Amino acid sequence: MTKVNVGIVAALGGLVLALGAAPLAVAKDGDKLVRGTCSGPSTSKLKLSNEDGRVEVEFEVDQNRNGVRWDVAIFRNGKRIAKLAKVTRPPSGSFEARTVAANSAGTDAFRARATRASGEVCTARASF
């Protein structure tokens, strides 16, 4: 019986650690989180959230390969608000591009696009 209890405790401890290591783009109440699309094997997501009356924009691309450069552009209502160069990093081979935008009256449409030298493109769109 002691061996079973040790196994249960170890399993629960692993679950607690896994839950504590949340991914970069975790949506809280009021946030908007959408999956993007990629023309290759990578994945992307876009998270929009309120930050002191402005809109925090987080665009994440996961490629599962470290050291790959991506060129990123983030747009609000069709106008580019950020242009960044990002490199995928360990441990997951991903990057996060972040910017904070003005929150104008009404709904704002955000779009993010990342391109790498191989020609792969990832995009995501959401309104806030």
CYANA upper distance limits for C-alpha pairs under 8 A (distance plus 0.5 A):
  1 MET  CA      5 ASN  CA      6.89
  2 THR  CA      6 VAL  CA      6.73
  3 LYS  CA      7 GLY  CA      6.73
  4 VAL  CA      8 ILE  CA      6.70
  5 ASN  CA      9 VAL  CA      6.61
  6 VAL  CA     10 ALA  CA      6.59
  7 GLY  CA     11 ALA  CA      6.61
  8 ILE  CA     12 LEU  CA      6.63
  9 VAL  CA     13 GLY  CA      6.55
 10 ALA  CA     14 GLY  CA      6.71
 11 ALA  CA     15 LEU  CA      6.79
 12 LEU  CA     16 VAL  CA      6.73
 13 GLY  CA     17 LEU  CA      6.79
 14 GLY  CA     18 ALA  CA      6.63
 15 LEU  CA     19 LEU  CA      6.67
 16 VAL  CA     20 GLY  CA      6.67
 17 LEU  CA     21 ALA  CA      6.86
 18 ALA  CA     22 ALA  CA      7.94
 22 ALA  CA     26 VAL  CA      7.52
 24 LEU  CA     60 GLU  CA      8.39
 24 LEU  CA     96 GLU  CA      8.28
 25 ALA  CA     33 LEU  CA      8.22
 25 ALA  CA     45 LYS  CA      8.23
 25 ALA  CA     46 LEU  CA      8.25
 25 ALA  CA     47 LYS  CA      6.86
 25 ALA  CA     58 GLU  CA      7.75
 25 ALA  CA     60 GLU  CA      7.83
 26 VAL  CA     33 LEU  CA      8.31
 26 VAL  CA     47 LYS  CA      8.49
 27 ALA  CA     31 ASP  CA      5.85
 27 ALA  CA     32 LYS  CA      7.15
 27 ALA  CA     33 LEU  CA      6.51
 27 ALA  CA     47 LYS  CA      7.59
 30 GLY  CA     49 SER  CA      7.43
 30 GLY  CA     50 ASN  CA      8.21
 31 ASP  CA     47 LYS  CA      7.46
 31 ASP  CA     48 LEU  CA      6.22
 31 ASP  CA     49 SER  CA      5.06
 31 ASP  CA     50 ASN  CA      7.65
 32 LYS  CA     47 LYS  CA      6.05
 32 LYS  CA     48 LEU  CA      5.56
 32 LYS  CA     49 SER  CA      6.94
 32 LYS  CA    126 ALA  CA      8.03
 32 LYS  CA    128 PHE  CA      7.69
 33 LEU  CA     45 LYS  CA      7.56
 33 LEU  CA     46 LEU  CA      6.24
 33 LEU  CA     47 LYS  CA      4.88
 33 LEU  CA     48 LEU  CA      7.02
 33 LEU  CA    126 ALA  CA      8.48
 34 VAL  CA     45 LYS  CA      6.09
 34 VAL  CA     46 LEU  CA      5.89
 34 VAL  CA     47 LYS  CA      7.03
 34 VAL  CA    124 ALA  CA      7.77
 34 VAL  CA    125 ARG  CA      7.96
 34 VAL  CA    126 ALA  CA      7.31
 35 ARG  CA     44 SER  CA      6.53
 35 ARG  CA     45 LYS  CA      4.79
 35 ARG  CA     46 LEU  CA      6.95
 35 ARG  CA    124 ALA  CA      7.16
 36 GLY  CA     43 THR  CA      7.51
 36 GLY  CA     44 SER  CA      5.32
 36 GLY  CA     45 LYS  CA      5.39
 36 GLY  CA     46 LEU  CA      7.32
 36 GLY  CA    122 CYS  CA      7.39
 36 GLY  CA    123 THR  CA      5.93
 36 GLY  CA    124 ALA  CA      4.55
 36 GLY  CA    125 ARG  CA      7.58
 37 THR  CA     43 THR  CA      7.08
 37 THR  CA     44 SER  CA      6.74
 37 THR  CA    122 CYS  CA      6.04
 37 THR  CA    123 THR  CA      6.02
 37 THR  CA    124 ALA  CA      6.91
 38 CYS  CA     42 SER  CA      6.47
 38 CYS  CA     43 THR  CA      6.54
 38 CYS  CA     44 SER  CA      7.43
 38 CYS  CA    120 GLU  CA      7.51
 38 CYS  CA    121 VAL  CA      6.04
 38 CYS  CA    122 CYS  CA      4.52
 38 CYS  CA    123 THR  CA      6.94
 39 SER  CA    120 GLU  CA      6.00
 39 SER  CA    121 VAL  CA      5.97
 39 SER  CA    122 CYS  CA      6.95
 40 GLY  CA    120 GLU  CA      6.15
 40 GLY  CA    121 VAL  CA      7.86
 41 PRO  CA     63 GLN  CA      7.64
 42 SER  CA     61 VAL  CA      7.35
 42 SER  CA     62 ASP  CA      6.15
 42 SER  CA     63 GLN  CA      5.00
 42 SER  CA     64 ASN  CA      8.09
 42 SER  CA    122 CYS  CA      8.15
 43 THR  CA     61 VAL  CA      6.18
 43 THR  CA     62 ASP  CA      5.78
 43 THR  CA     63 GLN  CA      7.15
 43 THR  CA    122 CYS  CA      7.89
 44 SER  CA     59 PHE  CA      7.75
 44 SER  CA     60 GLU  CA      5.97
 44 SER  CA     61 VAL  CA      4.86
 44 SER  CA     62 ASP  CA      6.78
 44 SER  CA    122 CYS  CA      6.91
 44 SER  CA    123 THR  CA      7.61
 44 SER  CA    124 ALA  CA      7.61
 45 LYS  CA     59 PHE  CA      6.39
 45 LYS  CA     60 GLU  CA      5.90
 45 LYS  CA     61 VAL  CA      7.26
 45 LYS  CA    124 ALA  CA      6.86
 46 LEU  CA     57 VAL  CA      7.77
 46 LEU  CA     58 GLU  CA      6.24
 46 LEU  CA     59 PHE  CA      5.05
 46 LEU  CA     60 GLU  CA      6.95
 46 LEU  CA    112 ALA  CA      8.04
 46 LEU  CA    124 ALA  CA      6.47
 46 LEU  CA    125 ARG  CA      7.62
 46 LEU  CA    126 ALA  CA      7.87
 47 LYS  CA     56 GLU  CA      8.44
 47 LYS  CA     57 VAL  CA      6.45
 47 LYS  CA     58 GLU  CA      5.61
 47 LYS  CA     59 PHE  CA      6.97
 48 LEU  CA     55 VAL  CA      6.95
 48 LEU  CA     56 GLU  CA      6.13
 48 LEU  CA     57 VAL  CA      5.40
 48 LEU  CA     58 GLU  CA      7.03
 48 LEU  CA    126 ALA  CA      8.26
 48 LEU  CA    128 PHE  CA      7.34
 49 SER  CA     55 VAL  CA      6.10
 49 SER  CA     56 GLU  CA      5.68
 49 SER  CA     57 VAL  CA      7.38
 49 SER  CA    128 PHE  CA      8.49
 50 ASN  CA     54 ARG  CA      6.31
 50 ASN  CA     55 VAL  CA      5.42
 50 ASN  CA     56 GLU  CA      6.61
 51 GLU  CA     55 VAL  CA      6.20
 51 GLU  CA     56 GLU  CA      6.35
 51 GLU  CA    100 VAL  CA      8.39
 53 GLY  CA    102 ALA  CA      8.38
 53 GLY  CA    103 ASN  CA      7.08
 54 ARG  CA    100 VAL  CA      7.13
 54 ARG  CA    101 ALA  CA      6.33
 54 ARG  CA    102 ALA  CA      5.47
 54 ARG  CA    103 ASN  CA      5.26
 55 VAL  CA    100 VAL  CA      6.04
 55 VAL  CA    101 ALA  CA      5.62
 55 VAL  CA    102 ALA  CA      6.72
 55 VAL  CA    103 ASN  CA      6.19
 56 GLU  CA     98 ARG  CA      7.76
 56 GLU  CA     99 THR  CA      6.53
 56 GLU  CA    100 VAL  CA      4.90
 56 GLU  CA    101 ALA  CA      6.90
 57 VAL  CA     98 ARG  CA      6.10
 57 VAL  CA     99 THR  CA      5.84
 57 VAL  CA    100 VAL  CA      6.40
 57 VAL  CA    101 ALA  CA      7.86
 58 GLU  CA     96 GLU  CA      7.04
 58 GLU  CA     97 ALA  CA      6.21
 58 GLU  CA     98 ARG  CA      5.03
 58 GLU  CA     99 THR  CA      7.26
 59 PHE  CA     96 GLU  CA      6.08
 59 PHE  CA     97 ALA  CA      5.63
 59 PHE  CA     98 ARG  CA      6.95
 59 PHE  CA    112 ALA  CA      7.21
 59 PHE  CA    124 ALA  CA      8.48
 60 GLU  CA     94 SER  CA      7.61
 60 GLU  CA     95 PHE  CA      6.23
 60 GLU  CA     96 GLU  CA      4.85
 60 GLU  CA     97 ALA  CA      6.85
 61 VAL  CA     94 SER  CA      6.04
 61 VAL  CA     95 PHE  CA      6.18
 61 VAL  CA     96 GLU  CA      7.13
 61 VAL  CA    122 CYS  CA      7.98
 62 ASP  CA     88 THR  CA      8.21
 62 ASP  CA     92 SER  CA      7.62
 62 ASP  CA     93 GLY  CA      6.54
 62 ASP  CA     94 SER  CA      4.59
 62 ASP  CA     95 PHE  CA      7.16
 63 GLN  CA     88 THR  CA      7.92
 63 GLN  CA     92 SER  CA      8.34
 63 GLN  CA     93 GLY  CA      6.03
 63 GLN  CA     94 SER  CA      6.21
 64 ASN  CA     92 SER  CA      5.99
 64 ASN  CA     93 GLY  CA      4.67
 64 ASN  CA     94 SER  CA      6.98
 65 ARG  CA     88 THR  CA      7.33
 65 ARG  CA     89 ARG  CA      8.27
 65 ARG  CA     92 SER  CA      7.76
 65 ARG  CA     93 GLY  CA      4.83
 65 ARG  CA     94 SER  CA      7.88
 66 ASN  CA     87 VAL  CA      8.10
 66 ASN  CA     88 THR  CA      5.42
 66 ASN  CA     89 ARG  CA      5.41
 66 ASN  CA     90 PRO  CA      6.38
 66 ASN  CA     91 PRO  CA      8.41
 66 ASN  CA     92 SER  CA      8.03
 66 ASN  CA     93 GLY  CA      4.88
 66 ASN  CA     94 SER  CA      7.72
 67 GLY  CA     87 VAL  CA      6.16
 67 GLY  CA     88 THR  CA      5.66
 67 GLY  CA     89 ARG  CA      6.60
 67 GLY  CA     93 GLY  CA      8.04
 68 VAL  CA     87 VAL  CA      5.73
 68 VAL  CA     88 THR  CA      5.79
 68 VAL  CA    116 ARG  CA      8.25
 69 ARG  CA     85 ALA  CA      7.38
 69 ARG  CA     86 LYS  CA      6.17
 69 ARG  CA     87 VAL  CA      4.81
 69 ARG  CA     88 THR  CA      7.13
 69 ARG  CA    116 ARG  CA      6.74
 69 ARG  CA    117 ALA  CA      8.18
 70 TRP  CA     85 ALA  CA      6.31
 70 TRP  CA     86 LYS  CA      5.74
 70 TRP  CA     87 VAL  CA      6.55
 70 TRP  CA     88 THR  CA      8.40
 70 TRP  CA    114 ALA  CA      6.50
 70 TRP  CA    115 THR  CA      5.90
 70 TRP  CA    116 ARG  CA      5.05
 70 TRP  CA    117 ALA  CA      7.97
 71 ASP  CA     83 LYS  CA      8.04
 71 ASP  CA     84 LEU  CA      6.48
 71 ASP  CA     85 ALA  CA      5.13
 71 ASP  CA     86 LYS  CA      6.88
 71 ASP  CA    114 ALA  CA      5.91
 71 ASP  CA    115 THR  CA      5.75
 71 ASP  CA    116 ARG  CA      6.81
 72 VAL  CA     82 ALA  CA      8.38
 72 VAL  CA     83 LYS  CA      6.23
 72 VAL  CA     84 LEU  CA      5.53
 72 VAL  CA     85 ALA  CA      6.48
 72 VAL  CA     86 LYS  CA      7.66
 72 VAL  CA     97 ALA  CA      7.98
 72 VAL  CA    112 ALA  CA      7.72
 72 VAL  CA    113 ARG  CA      6.14
 72 VAL  CA    114 ALA  CA      4.79
 72 VAL  CA    115 THR  CA      7.07
 73 ALA  CA     80 ARG  CA      7.26
 73 ALA  CA     81 ILE  CA      8.17
 73 ALA  CA     82 ALA  CA      6.09
 73 ALA  CA     83 LYS  CA      5.06
 73 ALA  CA     84 LEU  CA      6.89
 73 ALA  CA    112 ALA  CA      6.30
 73 ALA  CA    113 ARG  CA      5.87
 73 ALA  CA    114 ALA  CA      7.02
 74 ILE  CA     80 ARG  CA      6.26
 74 ILE  CA     81 ILE  CA      6.29
 74 ILE  CA     82 ALA  CA      5.60
 74 ILE  CA     83 LYS  CA      7.13
 74 ILE  CA    110 PHE  CA      7.79
 74 ILE  CA    111 ARG  CA      6.33
 74 ILE  CA    112 ALA  CA      4.88
 74 ILE  CA    113 ARG  CA      6.99
 75 PHE  CA     79 LYS  CA      5.70
 75 PHE  CA     80 ARG  CA      4.68
 75 PHE  CA     81 ILE  CA      5.87
 75 PHE  CA     82 ALA  CA      7.53
 75 PHE  CA    110 PHE  CA      6.04
 75 PHE  CA    111 ARG  CA      5.60
 75 PHE  CA    112 ALA  CA      6.71
 76 ARG  CA     80 ARG  CA      6.94
 76 ARG  CA     81 ILE  CA      7.04
 76 ARG  CA    101 ALA  CA      8.49
 76 ARG  CA    108 ASP  CA      7.05
 76 ARG  CA    109 ALA  CA      6.14
 76 ARG  CA    110 PHE  CA      5.07
 76 ARG  CA    111 ARG  CA      7.10
 77 ASN  CA    108 ASP  CA      6.53
 77 ASN  CA    109 ALA  CA      5.51
 77 ASN  CA    110 PHE  CA      6.80
 78 GLY  CA    109 ALA  CA      8.25
 78 GLY  CA    110 PHE  CA      8.32
 78 GLY  CA    111 ARG  CA      8.42
 81 ILE  CA    101 ALA  CA      8.01
 82 ALA  CA     99 THR  CA      7.52
 84 LEU  CA     97 ALA  CA      7.93
 86 LYS  CA     95 PHE  CA      7.06
 86 LYS  CA     96 GLU  CA      8.25
 86 LYS  CA     97 ALA  CA      7.71
 87 VAL  CA     94 SER  CA      8.26
 87 VAL  CA     95 PHE  CA      6.84
 88 THR  CA     93 GLY  CA      5.41
 88 THR  CA     94 SER  CA      4.98
 88 THR  CA     95 PHE  CA      5.38
 89 ARG  CA     93 GLY  CA      5.36
 89 ARG  CA     94 SER  CA      6.08
 89 ARG  CA     95 PHE  CA      6.86
 90 PRO  CA     94 SER  CA      7.73
103 ASN  CA    108 ASP  CA      8.02
104 SER  CA    108 ASP  CA      7.70
107 THR  CA    127 SER  CA      6.89
107 THR  CA    128 PHE  CA      5.99
108 ASP  CA    127 SER  CA      5.97
108 ASP  CA    128 PHE  CA      5.92
109 ALA  CA    125 ARG  CA      7.86
109 ALA  CA    126 ALA  CA      6.50
109 ALA  CA    127 SER  CA      4.83
109 ALA  CA    128 PHE  CA      7.14
110 PHE  CA    125 ARG  CA      6.18
110 PHE  CA    126 ALA  CA      5.90
110 PHE  CA    127 SER  CA      6.33
110 PHE  CA    128 PHE  CA      8.27
111 ARG  CA    123 THR  CA      7.69
111 ARG  CA    124 ALA  CA      6.23
111 ARG  CA    125 ARG  CA      4.93
111 ARG  CA    126 ALA  CA      7.12
112 ALA  CA    123 THR  CA      5.98
112 ALA  CA    124 ALA  CA      5.92
112 ALA  CA    125 ARG  CA      7.08
113 ARG  CA    121 VAL  CA      7.51
113 ARG  CA    122 CYS  CA      6.17
113 ARG  CA    123 THR  CA      4.92
113 ARG  CA    124 ALA  CA      7.32
114 ALA  CA    121 VAL  CA      6.16
114 ALA  CA    122 CYS  CA      5.67
114 ALA  CA    123 THR  CA      6.96
115 THR  CA    119 GLY  CA      7.00
115 THR  CA    120 GLU  CA      6.34
115 THR  CA    121 VAL  CA      5.05
115 THR  CA    122 CYS  CA      7.06
116 ARG  CA    120 GLU  CA      6.18
116 ARG  CA    121 VAL  CA      7.27
